[in-house]
Amino acid sequence: MAVVEGALVLTGDVAEQVRTHGCETYPHECCGALIGRDGTITETFALPNTTEEGPRRRFLVRPSDYRAAEQRASERGAELLGFYHSHPDHPARPSQYDLDHAWPFFAYIIVSIQQGAAKDMTVWYLREDRSAFDEGVLCPTRS
């Protein structure tokens, strides 16, 4: 399979795992890590949403959770490639809060959960100058 620049390949049931996690935590935001290698996500790693700002519209990945995600990736012989989170009753587009808290070099998947049902799912990459996100292409596969 040829990979397009800005494309993120989701193997197996990764896409379904993200959607399911978003539905399970609705009406709050879910969050998790994306593990894989070379632009291909092979596993998700659900993380607790520990924000104190209200989990309906915010999520927080604590340093200890970040380290746990890196450890999980290392145990799998893979890398931490990014994060996912849900937007309850909101489009699958990054918010200003998402932009303000994003880290460079990671893929960010956002799934829109509308009234408890998973809808659109998108992937975003932070520009080097941190001014905005560029939308990528999700390529789910059942391999």
Secondary structure, 3 states (H helix, E strand, C coil): CCCCCCEEEECCCHHHHHHHHHHHHCCCCCEEEEEEECCEEEEEEEECCCCCCCCCCCCCCCHHHHHHHHHHHHHCCCEEEEEEEEEECCCCCCCHHHHHHCCCCCEEEEEEEECCEEEEEEEEEECCCCCCEEECEEEECCC
